[in-house]
C-alpha cells in the first residue's frame, strides 16, 4: 500500500489517506464519544485522530471496493499508527469487513463541518 498524506484539520476536500480500518466493539454502544455524542452502533460514524468532529469522509475497503460515508464524531484509533479510522458497526457492515475485523482502506475527505453561528 502506498503512503498517502495524513488527513488533518487543515486538509482540503478530496484529500486522501490510506491505512487500516477497525470497528468498535458492541461494549461501546450507548457510551459517550469524544464529541459528546453517544456511540450508536447503527449510525454511520467513525473515529479519526485529527479530523474535526462533523467532517464527512468516504471510506473504501481496498479488498472489495465497497464504500461508505461516515461522520467523524470520536477520536482514535490510538493503539497502532497503521490504523487510521475506527468505524461504527453499521459502517463496517456496509464495507463487508465484520469477519475480517481489520481491512486496508482509503479515506477521502468529502465535507467539513459548517462553522457555528
Buried (B, 14 or more C-beta within 10 A) or exposed (E): EEEBEBBBEEBEEEBBBBBBBBBBEEEBBEEEBEBEBEBBBEBBBBBBBBBBBBBBBBBBBBEEEBBBBBBBBBBBBEEEEEBBBBBBBBBBBBBEBEEBEEBBBBBBBBEBEEEEE
